[in-house]
Amino acid sequence: MTSNAINYPDYDGTENCVGVEVSTFYLDYRSSSNRGDEGYLASFCNNCHIQAECAEYATKHEAHGYWGGLTPTDRQVARKKRGIMLVLPELKIDHGTRRTYTKQDDSYWSELSGY
């Protein structure tokens, strides 16, 4: 029996992304003008003590945004390769403020990510 439990990364407040405006990580990846920003985003994830945990969480539970050094396309490819089905979380975490949002707050995330 498989578990649908979501294991959020173990944030301790010292991650490289703490304090960065959350919208920074939600580029419109359909726009070629934003593709150069991936190096900038990678600078937050590189050498972060939870990069692998963040990337694994996002591969399983996040369709949008830049997480753990991975773009949405990177995660989609990884899910397909590993046979992982995306299971969206009940809560979303705003990494800039550490606030959590429920599915009822989806308009906030849709507006933020442009989807």
N, CA, C and O atoms as a printed pandas DataFrame, in Angstrom:
     atom_number atom_name residue_name chain_id  residue_number  x_coord  y_coord  z_coord
0              1         N          MET        A               1    0.844   -1.179    0.000
1              2        CA          MET        A               1    0.000    0.000    0.000
2              3         C          MET        A               1    0.892    1.246    0.000
3              4         O          MET        A               1    1.794    1.372    0.829
4              5         N          THR        A               2    0.636    2.148   -0.922
5              6        CA          THR        A               2    1.441    3.367   -0.998
6              7         C          THR        A               2    0.773    4.474   -0.197
7              8         O          THR        A               2   -0.451    4.520   -0.074
8              9         N          SER        A               3    1.584    5.348    0.334
9             10        CA          SER        A               3    1.087    6.459    1.125
10            11         C          SER        A               3    0.990    7.711    0.273
11            12         O          SER        A               3    1.866    7.988   -0.546
12            13         N          ASN        A               4   -0.082    8.464    0.472
13            14        CA          ASN        A               4   -0.224    9.746   -0.210
14            15         C          ASN        A               4    0.223   10.890    0.697
15            16         O          ASN        A               4    0.006   12.059    0.377
16            17         N          ALA        A               5    0.844   10.558    1.820
17            18        CA          ALA        A               5    1.314   11.587    2.741
18            19         C          ALA        A               5    2.365   12.447    2.048
19            20         O          ALA        A               5    3.217   11.952    1.311
20            21         N          ILE        A               6    2.279   13.729    2.304
21            22        CA          ILE        A               6    3.223   14.662    1.700
22            23         C          ILE        A               6    4.268   15.038    2.729
23            24         O          ILE        A               6    3.945   15.527    3.812
24            25         N          ASN        A               7    5.505   14.810    2.387
25            26        CA          ASN        A               7    6.613   15.162    3.262
26            27         C          ASN        A               7    7.208   16.485    2.794
27            28         O          ASN        A               7    7.962   16.538    1.823
28            29         N          TYR        A               8    6.854   17.546    3.505
29            30        CA          TYR        A               8    7.386   18.859    3.165
30            31         C          TYR        A               8    8.859   18.923    3.546
31            32         O          TYR        A               8    9.275   18.281    4.510
32            33         N          PRO        A               9    9.645   19.681    2.811
33            34        CA          PRO        A               9   11.049   19.851    3.207
34            35         C          PRO        A               9   11.119   20.383    4.644
35            36         O          PRO        A               9   10.232   21.112    5.088
36            37         N          ASP        A              10   12.144   20.021    5.337
37            38        CA          ASP        A              10   12.316   20.398    6.735
38            39         C          ASP        A              10   12.979   21.774    6.817
39            40         O          ASP        A              10   14.189   21.884    7.014
40            41         N          TYR        A              11   12.166   22.814    6.663
41            42        CA          TYR        A              11   12.673   24.180    6.687
42            43         C          TYR        A              11   13.078   24.572    8.100
43            44         O          TYR        A              11   12.365   24.283    9.061
44            45         N          ASP        A              12   14.215   25.225    8.220
45            46        CA          ASP        A              12   14.636   25.701    9.540
46            47         C          ASP        A              12   14.879   27.214    9.554
47            48         O          ASP        A              12   15.315   27.765   10.565
48            49         N          GLY        A              13   14.600   27.873    8.448
49            50        CA          GLY        A              13   14.749   29.326    8.394
50            51         C          GLY        A              13   16.108   29.808    7.929
51            52         O          GLY        A              13   16.347   31.012    7.841
52            53         N          THR        A              14   17.007   28.868    7.628
53            54        CA          THR        A              14   18.336   29.274    7.174
54            55         C          THR        A              14   18.555   28.966    5.692
55            56         O          THR        A              14   19.674   29.082    5.194
56            57         N          GLU        A              15   17.511   28.582    5.000
57            58        CA          GLU        A              15   17.636   28.244    3.580
58            59         C          GLU        A              15   17.986   29.488    2.772
59            60         O          GLU        A              15   17.678   30.611    3.173
60            61         N          ASN        A              16   18.623   29.276    1.648
61            62        CA          ASN        A              16   19.063   30.385    0.799
62            63         C          ASN        A              16   17.899   31.210    0.248
63            64         O          ASN        A              16   18.087   32.375   -0.103
64            65         N          CYS        A              17   16.705   30.626    0.166
65            66        CA          CYS        A              17   15.556   31.335   -0.407
66            67         C          CYS        A              17   14.770   32.143    0.628
67            68         O          CYS        A              17   13.870   32.897    0.259
68            69         N          VAL        A              18   15.089   32.000    1.890
69            70        CA          VAL        A              18   14.359   32.710    2.935
70            71         C          VAL        A              18   14.478   34.215    2.715
71            72         O          VAL        A              18   15.572   34.751    2.543
72            73         N          GLY        A              19   13.344   34.871    2.724
73            74        CA          GLY        A              19   13.311   36.319    2.566
74            75         C          GLY        A              19   13.245   36.799    1.131
75            76         O          GLY        A              19   13.074   37.994    0.888
76            77         N          VAL        A              20   13.378   35.892    0.175
77            78        CA          VAL        A              20   13.287   36.259   -1.236
78            79         C          VAL        A              20   11.805   36.282   -1.618
79            80         O          VAL        A              20   11.057   35.366   -1.276
80            81         N          GLU        A              21   11.393   37.317   -2.318
81            82        CA          GLU        A              21    9.996   37.425   -2.760
82            83         C          GLU        A              21    9.612   36.152   -3.504
83            84         O          GLU        A              21   10.283   35.756   -4.456
84            85         N          VAL        A              22    8.527   35.512   -3.064
85            86        CA          VAL        A              22    8.137   34.218   -3.611
86            87         C          VAL        A              22    7.869   34.277   -5.119
87            88         O          VAL        A              22    8.119   33.300   -5.825
88            89         N          SER        A              23    7.373   35.393   -5.613
89            90        CA          SER        A              23    7.077   35.499   -7.049
90            91         C          SER        A              23    8.343   35.357   -7.895
91            92         O          SER        A              23    8.260   35.042   -9.082
92            93         N          THR        A              24    9.509   35.586   -7.295
93            94        CA          THR        A              24   10.788   35.418   -7.988
94            95         C          THR        A              24   10.911   34.010   -8.552
95            96         O          THR        A              24   11.497   33.813   -9.617
96            97         N          PHE        A              25   10.362   33.035   -7.842
97            98        CA          PHE        A              25   10.502   31.629   -8.215
98            99         C          PHE        A              25    9.390   31.130   -9.135
99           100         O          PHE        A              25    9.364   29.954   -9.497
100          101         N          TYR        A              26    8.480   32.015   -9.510
101          102        CA          TYR        A              26    7.363   31.631  -10.376
102          103         C          TYR        A              26    7.390   32.425  -11.673
103          104         O          TYR        A              26    6.529   33.269  -11.922
104          105         N          LEU        A              27    8.395   32.140  -12.494
105          106        CA          LEU        A              27    8.528   32.773  -13.797
106          107         C          LEU        A              27    7.529   32.166  -14.770
107          108         O          LEU        A              27    7.037   31.057  -14.561
108          109         N          ASP        A              28    7.242   32.887  -15.810
109          110        CA          ASP        A              28    6.452   32.331  -16.908
110          111         C          ASP        A              28    7.438   31.607  -17.816
111          112         O          ASP        A              28    8.089   32.229  -18.655
112          113         N          TYR        A              29    7.547   30.304  -17.650
113          114        CA          TYR        A              29    8.536   29.522  -18.398
114          115         C          TYR        A              29    8.185   29.390  -19.873
115          116         O          TYR        A              29    8.984   28.884  -20.660
116          117         N          ARG        A              30    7.004   29.840  -20.248
117          118        CA          ARG        A              30    6.642   29.818  -21.671
118          119         C          ARG        A              30    7.310   30.970  -22.412
119          120         O          ARG        A              30    7.387   30.966  -23.640
120          121         N          SER        A              31    7.791   31.957  -21.657
121          122        CA          SER        A              31    8.424   33.129  -22.254
122          123         C          SER        A              31    9.933   32.922  -22.354
123          124         O          SER        A              31   10.597   32.659  -21.351
124          125         N          SER        A              32   10.459   33.039  -23.542
125          126        CA          SER        A              32   11.904   32.850  -23.722
126          127         C          SER        A              32   12.700   33.940  -23.009
127          128         O          SER        A              32   13.871   33.733  -22.691
128          129         N          SER        A              33   12.095   35.084  -22.755
129          130        CA          SER        A              33   12.825   36.170  -22.091
130          131         C          SER        A              33   13.155   35.833  -20.638
131          132         O          SER        A              33   14.050   36.449  -20.058
132          133         N          ASN        A              34   12.457   34.873  -20.039
133          134        CA          ASN        A              34   12.720   34.494  -18.654
134          135         C          ASN        A              34   13.708   33.355  -18.518
135          136         O          ASN        A              34   14.140   33.061  -17.403
136          137         N          ARG        A              35   14.075   32.718  -19.581
137          138        CA          ARG        A              35   14.928   31.533  -19.478
138          139         C          ARG        A              35   16.315   31.851  -18.929
139          140         O          ARG        A              35   16.933   30.988  -18.306
140          141         N          GLY        A              36   16.815   33.052  -19.138
141          142        CA          GLY        A              36   18.112   33.437  -18.604
142          143         C          GLY        A              36   18.105   33.600  -17.092
143          144         O          GLY        A              36   19.161   33.599  -16.459
144          145         N          ASP        A              37   16.906   33.743  -16.508
145          146        CA          ASP        A              37   16.783   33.919  -15.072
146          147         C          ASP        A              37   17.042   32.632  -14.305
147          148         O          ASP        A              37   17.188   32.674  -13.083
148          149         N          GLU        A              38   17.104   31.500  -14.976
149          150        CA          GLU        A              38   17.312   30.229  -14.283
150          151         C          GLU        A              38   18.665   30.195  -13.579
151          152         O          GLU        A              38   18.784   29.598  -12.509
152          153         N          GLY        A              39   19.678   30.820  -14.155
153          154        CA          GLY        A              39   20.977   30.884  -13.488
154          155         C          GLY        A              39   20.898   31.675  -12.199
155          156         O          GLY        A              39   21.517   31.316  -11.197
156          157         N          TYR        A              40   20.135   32.751  -12.231
157          158        CA          TYR        A              40   19.923   33.562  -11.031
158          159         C          TYR        A              40   19.191   32.743   -9.968
159          160         O          TYR        A              40   19.561   32.765   -8.794
160          161         N          LEU        A              41   18.155   32.023  -10.386
161          162        CA          LEU        A              41   17.404   31.203   -9.445
162          163         C          LEU        A              41   18.255   30.065   -8.886
163          164         O          LEU        A              41   18.156   29.722   -7.708
164          165         N          ALA        A              42   19.084   29.490   -9.740
165          166        CA          ALA        A              42   19.966   28.405   -9.293
166          167         C          ALA        A              42   20.922   28.887   -8.209
167          168         O          ALA        A              42   21.356   28.098   -7.370
168          169         N          SER        A              43   21.254   30.173   -8.220
169          170        CA          SER        A              43   22.178   30.695   -7.212
170          171         C          SER        A              43   21.592   30.573   -5.805
171          172         O          SER        A              43   22.346   30.496   -4.835
172          173         N          PHE        A              44   20.273   30.554   -5.677
173          174        CA          PHE        A              44   19.648   30.346   -4.371
174          175         C          PHE        A              44   19.709   28.877   -3.970
175          176         O          PHE        A              44   19.931   28.549   -2.804
176          177         N          CYS        A              45   19.511   28.002   -4.944
177          178        CA          CYS        A              45   19.425   26.566   -4.658
178          179         C          CYS        A              45   20.791   25.909   -4.513
179          180         O          CYS        A              45   20.958   24.980   -3.723
180          181         N          ASN        A              46   21.765   26.393   -5.276
181          182        CA          ASN        A              46   23.110   25.808   -5.200
182          183         C          ASN        A              46   23.632   25.920   -3.772
183          184         O          ASN        A              46   23.542   26.978   -3.149
184          185         N          ASN        A              47   24.162   24.850   -3.273
185          186        CA          ASN        A              47   24.748   24.790   -1.931
186          187         C          ASN        A              47   23.756   25.005   -0.791
187          188         O          ASN        A              47   24.174   25.221    0.346
188          189         N          CYS        A              48   22.467   24.951   -1.065
189          190        CA          CYS        A              48   21.477   25.034    0.013
190          191         C          CYS        A              48   21.408   23.666    0.684
191          192         O          CYS        A              48   21.437   22.636    0.011
192          193         N          HIS        A              49   21.319   23.660    1.994
193          194        CA          HIS        A              49   21.362   22.403    2.735
194          195         C          HIS        A              49   20.128   21.520    2.530
195          196         O          HIS        A              49   20.153   20.350    2.911
196          197         N          ILE        A              50   19.055   22.043    1.943
197          198        CA          ILE        A              50   17.888   21.194    1.670
198          199         C          ILE        A              50   17.577   21.102    0.171
199          200         O          ILE        A              50   16.453   20.765   -0.201
200          201         N          GLN        A              51   18.538   21.391   -0.680
201          202        CA          GLN        A              51   18.268   21.379   -2.117
202          203         C          GLN        A              51   17.693   20.046   -2.577
203          204         O          GLN        A              51   16.678   20.026   -3.273
204          205         N          ALA        A              52   18.310   18.947   -2.209
205          206        CA          ALA        A              52   17.839   17.635   -2.667
206          207         C          ALA        A              52   16.443   17.342   -2.133
207          208         O          ALA        A              52   15.590   16.829   -2.857
208          209         N          GLU        A              53   16.215   17.665   -0.874
209          210        CA          GLU        A              53   14.900   17.445   -0.254
210          211         C          GLU        A              53   13.836   18.312   -0.921
211          212         O          GLU        A              53   12.719   17.856   -1.163
212          213         N          CYS        A              54   14.180   19.543   -1.211
213          214        CA          CYS        A              54   13.266   20.479   -1.867
214          215         C          CYS        A              54   12.937   20.003   -3.286
215          216         O          CYS        A              54   11.778   20.023   -3.701
216          217         N          ALA        A              55   13.951   19.581   -4.012
217          218        CA          ALA        A              55   13.748   19.092   -5.381
218          219         C          ALA        A              55   12.876   17.840   -5.386
219          220         O          ALA        A              55   12.008   17.696   -6.247
220          221         N          GLU        A              56   13.096   16.945   -4.447
221          222        CA          GLU        A              56   12.304   15.705   -4.369
222          223         C          GLU        A              56   10.848   16.014   -4.031
223          224         O          GLU        A              56    9.933   15.464   -4.644
224          225         N          TYR        A              57   10.639   16.891   -3.058
225          226        CA          TYR        A              57    9.288   17.316   -2.711
226          227         C          TYR        A              57    8.578   17.902   -3.933
227          228         O          TYR        A              57    7.452   17.521   -4.253
228          229         N          ALA        A              58    9.252   18.829   -4.606
229          230        CA          ALA        A              58    8.641   19.515   -5.743
230          231         C          ALA        A              58    8.374   18.573   -6.909
231          232         O          ALA        A              58    7.373   18.727   -7.609
232          233         N          THR        A              59    9.247   17.609   -7.127
233          234        CA          THR        A              59    9.035   16.644   -8.203
234          235         C          THR        A              59    7.733   15.886   -7.960
235          236         O          THR        A              59    7.011   15.568   -8.904
236          237         N          LYS        A              60    7.443   15.606   -6.727
237          238        CA          LYS        A              60    6.233   14.848   -6.387
238          239         C          LYS        A              60    4.988   15.712   -6.237
239          240         O          LYS        A              60    3.872   15.229   -6.430
240          241         N          HIS        A              61    5.171   17.017   -5.886
241          242        CA          HIS        A              61    4.005   17.792   -5.458
242          243         C          HIS        A              61    3.844   19.197   -6.030
243          244         O          HIS        A              61    2.892   19.886   -5.661
244          245         N          GLU        A              62    4.714   19.646   -6.900
245          246        CA          GLU        A              62    4.599   21.015   -7.413
246          247         C          GLU        A              62    4.655   21.041   -8.936
247          248         O          GLU        A              62    5.602   20.534   -9.539
248          249         N          ALA        A              63    3.641   21.631   -9.549
249          250        CA          ALA        A              63    3.584   21.727  -11.007
250          251         C          ALA        A              63    4.250   23.007  -11.516
251          252         O          ALA        A              63    4.706   23.055  -12.658
252          253         N          HIS        A              64    4.308   24.027  -10.686
253          254        CA          HIS        A              64    4.797   25.337  -11.111
254          255         C          HIS        A              64    5.948   25.788  -10.226
255          256         O          HIS        A              64    6.144   25.272   -9.126
256          257         N          GLY        A              65    6.694   26.742  -10.716
257          258        CA          GLY        A              65    7.749   27.360   -9.926
258          259         C          GLY        A              65    9.088   26.647  -10.027
259          260         O          GLY        A              65    9.196   25.535  -10.542
260          261         N          TYR        A              66   10.083   27.320   -9.523
261          262        CA          TYR        A              66   11.462   26.832   -9.510
262          263         C          TYR        A              66   11.747   26.336   -8.103
263          264         O          TYR        A              66   11.730   27.117   -7.151
264          265         N          TRP        A              67   12.005   25.057   -7.966
265          266        CA          TRP        A              67   12.175   24.419   -6.652
266          267         C          TRP        A              67   13.427   23.551   -6.666
267          268         O          TRP        A              67   13.602   22.747   -7.582
268          269         N          GLY        A              68   14.282   23.691   -5.696
269          270        CA          GLY        A              68   15.430   22.813   -5.535
270          271         C          GLY        A              68   16.317   22.724   -6.759
271          272         O          GLY        A              68   16.946   21.695   -7.005
272          273         N          GLY        A              69   16.367   23.796   -7.523
273          274        CA          GLY        A              69   17.199   23.803   -8.717
274          275         C          GLY        A              69   16.529   23.228   -9.949
275          276         O          GLY        A              69   17.180   23.040  -10.977
276          277         N          LEU        A              70   15.226   22.944   -9.862
277          278        CA          LEU        A              70   14.510   22.331  -10.989
278          279         C          LEU        A              70   13.384   23.216  -11.503
279          280         O          LEU        A              70   12.628   23.800  -10.727
280          281         N          THR        A              71   13.287   23.302  -12.816
281          282        CA          THR        A              71   12.182   24.003  -13.457
282          283         C          THR        A              71   10.974   23.067  -13.520
283          284         O          THR        A              71   11.113   21.869  -13.275
284          285         N          PRO        A              72    9.794   23.596  -13.843
285          286        CA          PRO        A              72    8.633   22.722  -14.017
286          287         C          PRO        A              72    8.888   21.623  -15.063
287          288         O          PRO        A              72    8.456   20.484  -14.885
288          289         N          THR        A              73    9.581   21.963  -16.133
289          290        CA          THR        A              73    9.889   20.975  -17.172
290          291         C          THR        A              73   10.839   19.906  -16.647
291          292         O          THR        A              73   10.657   18.721  -16.926
292          293         N          ASP        A              74   11.847   20.317  -15.891
293          294        CA          ASP        A              74   12.774   19.353  -15.288
294          295         C          ASP        A              74   12.008   18.345  -14.441
295          296         O          ASP        A              74   12.257   17.142  -14.514
296          297         N          ARG        A              75   11.072   18.847  -13.637
297          298        CA          ARG        A              75   10.311   17.964  -12.751
298          299         C          ARG        A              75    9.361   17.072  -13.529
299          300         O          ARG        A              75    9.166   15.909  -13.177
300          301         N          GLN        A              76    8.774   17.610  -14.579
301          302        CA          GLN        A              76    7.879   16.803  -15.414
302          303         C          GLN        A              76    8.648   15.637  -16.045
303          304         O          GLN        A              76    8.159   14.507  -16.068
304          305         N          VAL        A              77    9.835   15.911  -16.549
305          306        CA          VAL        A              77   10.675   14.863  -17.137
306          307         C          VAL        A              77   11.042   13.825  -16.068
307          308         O          VAL        A              77   10.991   12.622  -16.323
308          309         N          ALA        A              78   11.409   14.295  -14.881
309          310        CA          ALA        A              78   11.779   13.379  -13.794
310          311         C          ALA        A              78   10.594   12.503  -13.386
311          312         O          ALA        A              78   10.759   11.309  -13.139
312          313         N          ARG        A              79    9.394   13.099  -13.314
313          314        CA          ARG        A              79    8.201   12.307  -12.963
314          315         C          ARG        A              79    7.950   11.218  -13.987
315          316         O          ARG        A              79    7.662   10.075  -13.632
316          317         N          LYS        A              80    8.058   11.574  -15.256
317          318        CA          LYS        A              80    7.821   10.594  -16.312
318          319         C          LYS        A              80    8.857    9.470  -16.254
319          320         O          LYS        A              80    8.519    8.291  -16.359
320          321         N          LYS        A              81   10.113    9.852  -16.088
321          322        CA          LYS        A              81   11.210    8.888  -16.053
322          323         C          LYS        A              81   11.091    7.944  -14.859
323          324         O          LYS        A              81   11.388    6.754  -14.967
324          325         N          ARG        A              82   10.657    8.481  -13.725
325          326        CA          ARG        A              82   10.578    7.698  -12.486
326          327         C          ARG        A              82    9.198    7.111  -12.229
327          328         O          ARG        A              82    9.003    6.401  -11.243
328          329         N          GLY        A              83    8.233    7.400  -13.109
329          330        CA          GLY        A              83    6.881    6.869  -12.932
330          331         C          GLY        A              83    6.159    7.474  -11.740
331          332         O          GLY        A              83    5.405    6.786  -11.052
332          333         N          ILE        A              84    6.387    8.752  -11.494
333          334        CA          ILE        A              84    5.769    9.452  -10.364
334          335         C          ILE        A              84    4.540   10.219  -10.852
335          336         O          ILE        A              84    4.600   10.918  -11.863
336          337         N          MET        A              85    3.432   10.087  -10.131
337          338        CA          MET        A              85    2.250   10.875  -10.435
338          339         C          MET        A              85    2.244   12.111   -9.533
339          340         O          MET        A              85    2.456   12.004   -8.325
340          341         N          LEU        A              86    2.003   13.267  -10.117
341          342        CA          LEU        A              86    1.956   14.518   -9.369
342          343         C          LEU        A              86    0.762   14.496   -8.422
343          344         O          LEU        A              86   -0.370   14.274   -8.849
344          345         N          VAL        A              87    1.016   14.727   -7.139
345          346        CA          VAL        A              87   -0.029   14.831   -6.124
346          347         C          VAL        A              87    0.115   16.207   -5.499
347          348         O          VAL        A              87    1.061   16.466   -4.754
348          349         N          LEU        A              88   -0.829   17.087   -5.807
349          350        CA          LEU        A              88   -0.755   18.456   -5.298
350          351         C          LEU        A              88   -1.053   18.479   -3.809
351          352         O          LEU        A              88   -1.939   17.763   -3.341
352          353         N          PRO        A              89   -0.328   19.288   -3.066
353          354        CA          PRO        A              89   -0.534   19.351   -1.614
354          355         C          PRO        A              89   -1.799   20.111   -1.250
355          356         O          PRO        A              89   -2.301   20.924   -2.026
356          357         N          GLU        A              90   -2.301   19.832   -0.063
357          358        CA          GLU        A              90   -3.437   20.586    0.478
358          359         C          GLU        A              90   -3.002   21.995    0.846
359          360         O          GLU        A              90   -3.779   22.944    0.735
360          361         N          LEU        A              91   -1.763   22.125    1.282
361          362        CA          LEU        A              91   -1.232   23.422    1.690
362          363         C          LEU        A              91   -0.108   23.836    0.772
363          364         O          LEU        A              91    0.635   23.000    0.257
364          365         N          LYS        A              92    0.007   25.106    0.576
365          366        CA          LYS        A              92    1.142   25.673   -0.149
366          367         C          LYS        A              92    1.904   26.532    0.845
367          368         O          LYS        A              92    1.306   27.114    1.751
368          369         N          ILE        A              93    3.197   26.615    0.686
369          370        CA          ILE        A              93    4.028   27.391    1.591
370          371         C          ILE        A              93    4.589   28.583    0.835
371          372         O          ILE        A              93    5.209   28.427   -0.217
372          373         N          ASP        A              94    4.368   29.776    1.376
373          374        CA          ASP        A              94    4.987   30.982    0.832
374          375         C          ASP        A              94    6.346   31.081    1.492
375          376         O          ASP        A              94    6.444   31.425    2.670
376          377         N          HIS        A              95    7.396   30.783    0.743
377          378        CA          HIS        A              95    8.731   30.724    1.316
378          379         C          HIS        A              95    9.238   32.084    1.772
379          380         O          HIS        A              95   10.134   32.164    2.613
380          381         N          GLY        A              96    8.680   33.138    1.231
381          382        CA          GLY        A              96    9.118   34.464    1.647
382          383         C          GLY        A              96    8.617   34.836    3.026
383          384         O          GLY        A              96    9.304   35.528    3.777
384          385         N          THR        A              97    7.410   34.374    3.366
385          386        CA          THR        A              97    6.826   34.739    4.656
386          387         C          THR        A              97    6.599   33.535    5.552
387          388         O          THR        A              97    6.275   33.694    6.728
388          389         N          ARG        A              98    6.764   32.334    5.014
389          390        CA          ARG        A              98    6.504   31.092    5.726
390          391         C          ARG        A              98    5.022   30.913    6.053
391          392         O          ARG        A              98    4.667   30.075    6.881
392          393         N          ARG        A              99    4.154   31.702    5.404
393          394        CA          ARG        A              99    2.713   31.512    5.589
394          395         C          ARG        A              99    2.277   30.309    4.784
395          396         O          ARG        A              99    2.877   29.992    3.757
396          397         N          THR        A             100    1.241   29.641    5.240
397          398        CA          THR        A             100    0.681   28.523    4.487
398          399         C          THR        A             100   -0.678   28.932    3.946
399          400         O          THR        A             100   -1.378   29.754    4.537
400          401         N          TYR        A             101   -1.034   28.347    2.822
401          402        CA          TYR        A             101   -2.291   28.647    2.170
402          403         C          TYR        A             101   -2.970   27.324    1.825
403          404         O          TYR        A             101   -2.311   26.362    1.430
404          405         N          THR        A             102   -4.273   27.287    1.974
405          406        CA          THR        A             102   -5.013   26.073    1.646
406          407         C          THR        A             102   -5.466   26.124    0.201
407          408         O          THR        A             102   -5.250   27.120   -0.490
408          409         N          LYS        A             103   -6.101   25.037   -0.262
409          410        CA          LYS        A             103   -6.598   25.005   -1.635
410          411         C          LYS        A             103   -7.598   26.124   -1.897
411          412         O          LYS        A             103   -7.753   26.559   -3.038
412          413         N          GLN        A             104   -8.280   26.598   -0.849
413          414        CA          GLN        A             104   -9.234   27.696   -1.032
414          415         C          GLN        A             104   -8.534   28.983   -1.437
415          416         O          GLN        A             104   -9.170   29.907   -1.943
416          417         N          ASP        A             105   -7.241   29.045   -1.218
417          418        CA          ASP        A             105   -6.463   30.232   -1.564
418          419         C          ASP        A             105   -5.821   30.122   -2.938
419          420         O          ASP        A             105   -4.885   30.859   -3.248
420          421         N          ASP        A             106   -6.322   29.197   -3.773
421          422        CA          ASP        A             106   -5.696   28.964   -5.067
422          423         C          ASP        A             106   -5.626   30.211   -5.934
423          424         O          ASP        A             106   -4.729   30.331   -6.769
424          425         N          SER        A             107   -6.557   31.141   -5.752
425          426        CA          SER        A             107   -6.500   32.353   -6.571
426          427         C          SER        A             107   -5.212   33.122   -6.280
427          428         O          SER        A             107   -4.648   33.750   -7.177
428          429         N          TYR        A             108   -4.751   33.076   -5.043
429          430        CA          TYR        A             108   -3.489   33.731   -4.687
430          431         C          TYR        A             108   -2.348   33.123   -5.480
431          432         O          TYR        A             108   -1.532   33.845   -6.052
432          433         N          TRP        A             109   -2.285   31.788   -5.517
433          434        CA          TRP        A             109   -1.195   31.113   -6.205
434          435         C          TRP        A             109   -1.323   31.241   -7.712
435          436         O          TRP        A             109   -0.317   31.351   -8.413
436          437         N          SER        A             110   -2.556   31.227   -8.221
437          438        CA          SER        A             110   -2.748   31.391   -9.667
438          439         C          SER        A             110   -2.278   32.777  -10.104
439          440         O          SER        A             110   -1.609   32.928  -11.126
440          441         N          GLU        A             111   -2.637   33.774   -9.321
441          442        CA          GLU        A             111   -2.217   35.143   -9.635
442          443         C          GLU        A             111   -0.699   35.278   -9.539
443          444         O          GLU        A             111   -0.067   35.926  -10.373
444          445         N          LEU        A             112   -0.133   34.664   -8.524
445          446        CA          LEU        A             112    1.304   34.754   -8.288
446          447         C          LEU        A             112    2.104   34.089   -9.395
447          448         O          LEU        A             112    3.105   34.632   -9.863
448          449         N          SER        A             113    1.660   32.916   -9.806
449          450        CA          SER        A             113    2.434   32.166  -10.789
450          451         C          SER        A             113    2.026   32.449  -12.224
451          452         O          SER        A             113    2.710   32.021  -13.155
452          453         N          GLY        A             114    0.926   33.161  -12.420
453          454        CA          GLY        A             114    0.479   33.482  -13.773
454          455         C          GLY        A             114   -0.220   32.336  -14.479
455          456         O          GLY        A             114   -0.356   32.346  -15.703
456          457         N          TYR        A             115   -0.667   31.345  -13.710
457          458        CA          TYR        A             115   -1.375   30.204  -14.298
458          459         C          TYR        A             115   -2.810   30.173  -13.867
459          460         O          TYR        A             115   -3.556   29.280  -14.268
